[in-house]
Amino acid sequence: MTTRFVLAARCAVVVLLVLGATLALPPGVPAGVPVAAAAADADARPGSYAFAPGTRTVAGAERTADAPLLDPGQTYRSSLPPRGRLFYRLRLSAADTAYVPVTAVPPADATVSATDGIRVSVQDASGTSCFYASARFGAGLSPRPVTALGQREAGKALCQGAGTYYLLVERLDAEGSGTAASSGRWDLEIAPATEPGLAAAGPTTAPRTWDSATPEPLTGTPRDRSGGTGFATARPLGQGVWRTTLVPGETRFYKVPLDWGRRLHASAELAGAPGHGYAGGALDLSLYNPVRGYVEGASLGYTGTPKSAALAPLPPVEYTNRYAVATGVTTVRFAGDYYLAVSLGTQLTGAFGKGPFEVTLRVRVDGQAQAGPGYAGRPVPDDVFTVTEEDREAALAGDTGSGADHRVMLLVAVGGLGTGTALLLLLGGWTVAARRAHARASAQKPTA
C-alpha cells in the first residue's frame, strides 16, 4: 500500500508541476517553452507585443476571391509584406454595425519614418469603400504598435444590407523613403466586433453641450503599476496617479473601464533625466475605445527636464456621440474598456541614454453613471460594451481578474527556490503523508 501511495504521490507532483508551469505561462507562449525565458521574451524586449491568447493565424489574400473569412468575436494574427495590400472577408447582417481594428506590429529593429504606417478600409462586394482610416508612427520615428479601425456602420447611405464585405489592409510608405521595403513583414492583430441596432428608435443628433474645460490634474503619491504589452494584456487602471518605467522603443497598454455617462481625462509625464539635447516625439500617449478605435492622442518633445502631455478634454460616454463630427467625440460612443497606450521613442537613446525612464500617468474618471441604450440583440464579443463591478475593482487593485497575478507570484516563489528544491519540498510533503497513512493502516491491521 505504501509503495503504491508513494508512486501515486510522485506522479501527482509531476502533474502539478507541469500544470503549474503551463498556467503561469504568459499569454500566447506555447507549453514546453521555459517559463523564465518566455517571461523575459514577453516583457524585456523593447518593441515586443503580446498577441491575444487563442489567436488564429490567417494569411491575407492579394485578391478578394481568395480572402479568408474573419468571424466577429475571434482574434486573428496575420502579417503584411513590404508595400503590401491584403484582403480579408466578412459576412455581415443588415442591422449590425461592424468594427474591424487592425494593429500593425513592425519588428523592433525596423526603420520607419513619421508618415509610415497602415491604412484600413471596409468595402462592399462591388468594391465601394464604406469607411477607411490610417495610423502612422509619428515624430518618435519608432516602430511601435499602431492601430487603425475599419467599420461598416448600419444606417448610413453606403454599404447597407446583409452580405459579403471585405477588409483591405495596406502599408503606408513615406514618399521616396524606401523604409517599407527595408523593414520586412509586419505582424498584424485583427479583432472584429459587431454592435447590434437599437430596439427602439432614439435621438439621431449628438449632445449639444458638455463640459469641455480641462480639469485640474490629480495630485498625490504615485502608485506603481506596470502595463501590458498588448491590448489583450492591458493592465486595469482606475482613477489615480500611477507610475511605471519604460525604455526607448517600449509601448505599454492599460485599460480603464468607463460606464455610460462617465468620462476620462488622462495625462502622462516623463521624468527628468541626465543628458543634453532634444528628442522629438519622446513620449506618445494614445487612447482607444472598446473596439480599439483611435479616440485621442498627445505627444511631447523632450530636453531632459520633466514634461507632460495631456489628452484633450473628452465628453461623457454617450450612444449619440456617434452623430458628432469630431473624432474625439464620435469615438466615445459606448461603454467598456478604454485603452491607454504609452510609448517612448527610440530618439531618446541618443541624447539621454537607454533608460529606463520614469513615466507618471494621471487618470481622472468623473461623470454620473447611467443606463445604456436598449440594444435589439447582443454585441460580439458579448461583453465588449459592458462594465462589471469586478472590472471596477480590478481597475483599482491592478488585478486582471483571471488569477494571473496569483500564478505569477507562485511562479516567482518556485523560481526563487529552484525547481529541484521545490520538487524536493513537494515530495517531502507527500512522503510524510504516505508514512502517516502507512502508520494508520498498520495500526488497523489485526494482530496474530
Salt bridges, closest charged atoms under 4 A:
ASP41 OD1 - ARG45 NH1 1.65
ASP66 OD2 - ARG63 NH2 2.91
ASP71 OD2 - ARG56 NH1 3.96
GLU153 OE2 - ARG333 NH1 3.21
GLU170 OE1 - ARG85 NH1 3.18
GLU170 OE2 - ARG119 NE 3.34
ASP173 OD2 - ARG83 NH2 3.76
ASP187 OD2 - ARG77 NH2 3.23
GLU189 OE1 - ARG292 NH1 2.87
GLU195 OE2 - ARG322 NH2 2.85
ASP211 OD2 - ARG263 NH2 3.90
ASP224 OD1 - ARG243 NE 2.86
GLU250 OE2 - ARG252 NH2 2.95
ASP259 OD1 - ARG392 NH2 2.97
GLU269 OE1 - ARG362 NH2 4.00
ASP284 OD1 - ARG144 NH1 3.71
ASP366 OD1 - ARG263 NE 3.13
ASP382 OD1 - ARG378 NE 2.79
GLU389 OE1 - ARG392 NH1 2.96
